Amino acid sequence: MVKEYEANKPIYWQIAEEIFKKIIRGEIHPGDKLPSVREMAIQSGVNPNTVQRTYSEMERMGIVETKRGQGTFIVERDEIRHELSKRMEKEIVDEFIRNMSELGFTKEDMIQSLQNYLKEGGEQ
Amino acid sequence: MTIQLNRVSKKYGFDFSLKDVTLEFQKGKIYGLLGPNGSGKSTTLKLISGLIFPTSGSVKVYGQPVTRKTSSIVSYLTELDMFYDSFTVKQMISFYESQFPDFNMEKAKHLLKDMNLLENSSIKKLSKGNRARLKLVLALSRDAKVLLLDEPFSGLDPLVRDSIVKSLLSYIDFEDQTVIIATHEIDELEPLLDEVMAIYQGSIIGHENVEKLREEQGLSVLHWFKTLVLDQEIRNRS
């Protein structure tokens, strides 16, 4: 099935995040080749111009490199996985804290609520 | 600019189908022409393909005013069913090949395979989904500069829609083709589109880049379009 995309985030960025997750989970590794723009477009059901933007943005961030005539590769730096996982961790925690603060929870409330939730073996 | 509509109006009797529409399309992009039923989407596509002519204003494709001959560089998928029931799939394809010099038989064969259509099936016995697939095979098999698709999804189940999206992405020539898709089914098509134009009661009420809309306004195309139409309806009432 063609993937559904969230309404309020650019699609090129949602595709980048999918690739980050694959790197973090160890499904793709430094040095691996990414699908061509067209292949990726077909797999994800999006316009190739969008995928081109995903690849350019990741290149600007130093996560991939384009080798002329060969395609786009994850850069060969082992730290990349760690950096990405830190980055995504920060984003998720930031969002959690922002949402909780908006509702008026204090820092102590947040820690308490997380501890309770994890102790009860909440959603995996 | 590959396609230009300059202050185009089209009247049927006393009724305006399009009112003072100015639009431009560039090659290498996929455009969505969005509007409710009867808003003027099909009229716009027919004007570009040279099936009808404007009451006033001009329509140009590659700098030339549109004539009946424009159909030689424009591939047009109509929303209507246009098959001869007594033909087989193969005969329908040969007929198309005989009509259009830019028909690419190799591409047609690939597409038939991708769409799981058999050459010897009779048109009469095709399901609705397979008829829609065959229409798309015919439209995409031409190496035409301009590809116009009128409601390619209408009445089709999600699986057929998916296979149509994939074929579009596989066979559109993004270097050289301009693609315009007219639809009121916005959700599924959104990830495919570069730009969207909203048309309402014969007038263009909005034109945006899809990713900019998300980035700068945090809006999906569907949301943007609904807001525009609602504003317009409120304005009409007051």
Interface residues (C-beta under 8 A of the other chain):
Chain A: M1 V2 Y5 A7 N8 K9 P10 I11 Y12 R38 A41 I42 S44 G45 V46 N47 P48 N49 T50 R53
Chain B: G28 K29 I30 P158 D162 V165 K166 L169 S170 F174 E188 E190 P191 L192 L193 D194 V210 E211 R214 E215 G218 L219 S220 L222 H223
